[in-house]
Each structure stands twice: as structure tokens, then as C-alpha cells.
Amino acid sequence: MNMSIISGLSGSGKSVALHALEDMDYYCIDNLPVGLLEAFANEIREQTISDGRNVAVALMHVITRTS
């Protein structure tokens, strides 16, 4: 399994990139919170190890402000 990670600010074309990868038979997830990436990667690795399918993830960009 290969996992591609797409990141960027809102409007940067993450979803467009995912649609192109989906057309290339990637399993795609859009707007995954960064905190779930490790758990998702572990889960998907177990499920795709036998079929070798590629995975692409667009991460949800969260801006936090500190005072």
C-alpha cells in the first residue's frame, strides 16, 4: 500500500487532486482531521495489505489561535 497525503489551505485544490487520484483507482478520503491520520493509516494498512490498493488522504487544515 502507498499512502499519499494532500494538504493545503482552503481553496488550494485538495479535492480536485483527490478526484484525479480517485480516477486512477485510489481509495480517497477528503477532510480527514490530522488527529485521526495515524489511526486511519493503521486501519487501512491492515485492510489493503493484500490487495495493494493505493490510498490518498486530504487533511483538514485547522488554524488555532493563541492569545
C-alpha positions, 0 to 999 in steps of 0.5 A, spaced: 500 500 500 502 507 498 499 512 502 499 519 499 497 525 503 494 532 500 494 538 504 493 545 503 489 551 505 482 552 503 481 553 496 488 550 494 485 544 490 485 538 495 479 535 492 480 536 485 487 532 486 483 527 490 478 526 484 484 525 479 487 520 484 480 517 485 480 516 477 486 512 477 483 507 482 485 510 489 481 509 495 480 517 497 478 520 503 477 528 503 477 532 510 480 527 514 482 531 521 490 530 522 488 527 529 485 521 526 491 520 520 495 515 524 489 511 526 486 511 519 493 509 516 493 503 521 486 501 519 487 501 512 494 498 512 491 492 515 485 492 510 489 493 503 495 489 505 493 484 500 490 487 495 495 493 494 490 498 493 493 505 493 490 510 498 490 518 498 488 522 504 486 530 504 487 533 511 483 538 514 487 544 515 485 547 522 488 554 524 488 555 532 489 561 535 493 563 541 492 569 545 
